[in-house]
Amino acid sequence: MKVLVINCGSSSLKYQLIDMSNEESLAQGLVERIGISGSILTQKVEGKDKYVVETPLKDHQDAIELVLKSLVDEKHGIIKSMDEISAVGHRVVHGGEKYATSVVIDEEVIKALEEFSKLAPLHNPPNIIGINACKALMPKTPMVAVFDTAFHQTMPEKAFMYPLPYELYREDHIRRYGFHGTSHMYVSGEVAKFVNKNVKDIKTITCHIGNGVSITAVNGGESVDTTMGFTPLDGVIMGSRSGSIDPAIVTYLVKEKGYSIDEVDSLLNKKSGVLGVSGIGTDFRDIRSAVENDNNPRALLAMDIFGYQVKKQIGAYAAVMGGVDTIVFTAGIGEHAPEIRERALTNMEFLGIEIDLEKNSSHNIGDGMEISKESSKVKVFVIPTNEELMIAKETLDLVK
């Protein structure tokens, strides 16, 4: 059975075709600049040259049509016909409180996703566009929505409620939702295999650290708390997002500095975080270079803040769960920035965490590697995330 995984952004589309008989990725690709001049598709198929198509794409339906043509292309594709695609799994950012698990998509689900768009205005609309485009081109193929928020629906009220007037929760659904759920679910399951235990028998802190950052306390395979909140702006410092700050800063900027609400929104989401502190950018390779080659104090400060905030969150979640057995680092920075892992894990022996600096400096991650000392009571791993495979598994389970 082959499952096509679709992840639609506002002007981009990531995709992967996975053979679920052996969980092998047959093809993966990216369509960029949808609805913008210079639209381009890049597809990689094992054993074949990279396939690049530059052609105007006015909308996501055009993009998905090009994806399907590329997959069945006689020279550059991997399947003979679209009939080989048994199901399509769609990454959907926000499922609100309604969806605690993945669901087969029908008209009722589409209506619910449209309603949740007010909670994720930058993410849900393109997700819906991608679903509708696939339904138009593949009307008989079952579609599944896999939600970023679903994994975190196991959080207790004391973790997801904000201390605001209760009416704002009851009427406007303002609460902590959490994101990156498929990634946290995947690596918490994988680390259980590494330590040869059932996921239900361990307490894990999963650190998804990329341009967006979220850290989750996973107790017995269930999310009990997470750093991202009502939106993906909350939590730890990120590439261009501030993470948690004193909310009175917003009123100060508006009243004293004359910022508009849109300007504050842009500042917190696009001009803060590592970019704002360093003044360099969001790419950690540039931050590392500025520290190593130029001894740039602001780049070093950004790195220090990053590691410090991750460390604080690890300590907080160890307290929440009454201990921790395993810690996992994943995603771009989590997998490839040993200096952040070192900052987050040093001087943590009192919690039973002992980092092996030599292992931590290795770049040979493979399917995952341990970076804690043999004597460490808490085992620490770096494990590459695979959200696409997680989406495909969820899809397969529902359409079987």
Secondary structure in CASP SS format (residue, H / E / C, confidence):
PFRMAT SS
TARGET T0000
AUTHOR 0000-0000-0000
METHOD secondary structure of the structure
MODEL  1
M C 1.00
K E 1.00
V E 1.00
L E 1.00
V E 1.00
I E 1.00
N E 1.00
C E 1.00
G C 1.00
S C 1.00
S C 1.00
S C 1.00
L E 1.00
K E 1.00
Y E 1.00
Q E 1.00
L E 1.00
I E 1.00
D E 1.00
M C 1.00
S C 1.00
N C 1.00
E C 1.00
E E 1.00
S E 1.00
L E 1.00
A E 1.00
Q E 1.00
G E 1.00
L E 1.00
V E 1.00
E E 1.00
R C 1.00
I C 1.00
G C 1.00
I C 1.00
S C 1.00
G C 1.00
S C 1.00
I E 1.00
L E 1.00
T E 1.00
Q E 1.00
K E 1.00
V E 1.00
E C 1.00
G C 1.00
K C 1.00
D C 1.00
K C 1.00
Y E 1.00
V E 1.00
V E 1.00
E E 1.00
T C 1.00
P C 1.00
L C 1.00
K C 1.00
D C 1.00
H H 1.00
Q H 1.00
D H 1.00
A H 1.00
I H 1.00
E H 1.00
L H 1.00
V H 1.00
L H 1.00
K H 1.00
S H 1.00
L H 1.00
V H 1.00
D C 1.00
E C 1.00
K C 1.00
H C 1.00
G C 1.00
I C 1.00
I C 1.00
K C 1.00
S C 1.00
M H 1.00
D H 1.00
E H 1.00
I E 1.00
S E 1.00
A E 1.00
V E 1.00
G E 1.00
H E 1.00
R E 1.00
V E 1.00
V C 1.00
H C 1.00
G C 1.00
G C 1.00
E C 1.00
K C 1.00
Y C 1.00
A C 1.00
T C 1.00
S C 1.00
V E 1.00
V E 1.00
I C 1.00
D C 1.00
E H 1.00
E H 1.00
V H 1.00
I H 1.00
K H 1.00
A H 1.00
L H 1.00
E H 1.00
E H 1.00
F H 1.00
S C 1.00
K C 1.00
L C 1.00
A C 1.00
P C 1.00
L C 1.00
H C 1.00
N H 1.00
P H 1.00
P H 1.00
N H 1.00
I H 1.00
I H 1.00
G H 1.00
I H 1.00
N H 1.00
A H 1.00
C H 1.00
K H 1.00
A H 1.00
L H 1.00
M C 1.00
P C 1.00
K C 1.00
T C 1.00
P C 1.00
M E 1.00
V E 1.00
A E 1.00
V E 1.00
F E 1.00
D C 1.00
T C 1.00
A H 1.00
F H 1.00
H H 1.00
Q H 1.00
T H 1.00
M C 1.00
P C 1.00
E H 1.00
K H 1.00
A H 1.00
F H 1.00
M C 1.00
Y C 1.00
P C 1.00
L C 1.00
P C 1.00
Y H 1.00
E H 1.00
L H 1.00
Y H 1.00
R H 1.00
E H 1.00
D H 1.00
H C 1.00
I C 1.00
R C 1.00
R C 1.00
Y C 1.00
G C 1.00
F C 1.00
H C 1.00
G H 1.00
T H 1.00
S H 1.00
H H 1.00
M H 1.00
Y H 1.00
V H 1.00
S H 1.00
G H 1.00
E H 1.00
V H 1.00
A H 1.00
K H 1.00
F H 1.00
V C 1.00
N C 1.00
K C 1.00
N C 1.00
V H 1.00
K H 1.00
D H 1.00
I C 1.00
K E 1.00
T E 1.00
I E 1.00
T E 1.00
C E 1.00
H E 1.00
I E 1.00
G C 1.00
N C 1.00
G C 1.00
V E 1.00
S E 1.00
I E 1.00
T E 1.00
A E 1.00
V E 1.00
N E 1.00
G C 1.00
G C 1.00
E E 1.00
S E 1.00
V E 1.00
D E 1.00
T E 1.00
T C 1.00
M C 1.00
G C 1.00
F C 1.00
T C 1.00
P C 1.00
L C 1.00
D C 1.00
G C 1.00
V C 1.00
I C 1.00
M C 1.00
G C 1.00
S C 1.00
R C 1.00
S C 1.00
G C 1.00
S C 1.00
I C 1.00
D C 1.00
P C 1.00
A H 1.00
I H 1.00
V H 1.00
T H 1.00
Y H 1.00
L H 1.00
V H 1.00
K H 1.00
E C 1.00
K C 1.00
G C 1.00
Y C 1.00
S C 1.00
I H 1.00
D H 1.00
E H 1.00
V H 1.00
D H 1.00
S H 1.00
L H 1.00
L H 1.00
N H 1.00
K H 1.00
K C 1.00
S C 1.00
G H 1.00
V H 1.00
L H 1.00
G H 1.00
V H 1.00
S H 1.00
G C 1.00
I C 1.00
G C 1.00
T C 1.00
D C 1.00
F H 1.00
R H 1.00
D H 1.00
I H 1.00
R H 1.00
S H 1.00
A H 1.00
V H 1.00
E H 1.00
N H 1.00
D H 1.00
N C 1.00
N C 1.00
P H 1.00
R H 1.00
A H 1.00
L H 1.00
L H 1.00
A H 1.00
M H 1.00
D H 1.00
I H 1.00
F H 1.00
G H 1.00
Y H 1.00
Q H 1.00
V H 1.00
K H 1.00
K H 1.00
Q H 1.00
I H 1.00
G H 1.00
A H 1.00
Y H 1.00
A H 1.00
A H 1.00
V H 1.00
M H 1.00
G C 1.00
G C 1.00
V C 1.00
D C 1.00
T E 1.00
I E 1.00
V E 1.00
F E 1.00
T E 1.00
A H 1.00
G H 1.00
I H 1.00
G H 1.00
E H 1.00
H H 1.00
A C 1.00
P H 1.00
E H 1.00
I H 1.00
R H 1.00
E H 1.00
R H 1.00
A H 1.00
L H 1.00
T C 1.00
N C 1.00
M C 1.00
E H 1.00
F H 1.00
L H 1.00
G C 1.00
I E 1.00
E C 1.00
I E 1.00
D C 1.00
L H 1.00
E H 1.00
K H 1.00
N H 1.00
S C 1.00
S C 1.00
H C 1.00
N C 1.00
I C 1.00
G C 1.00
D C 1.00
G C 1.00
M E 1.00
E E 1.00
I C 1.00
S E 1.00
K C 1.00
E C 1.00
S C 1.00
S C 1.00
K C 1.00
V E 1.00
K E 1.00
V E 1.00
F E 1.00
V E 1.00
I C 1.00
P C 1.00
T C 1.00
N C 1.00
E H 1.00
E H 1.00
L H 1.00
M H 1.00
I H 1.00
A H 1.00
K H 1.00
E H 1.00
T H 1.00
L H 1.00
D H 1.00
L H 1.00
V H 1.00
K C 1.00
END
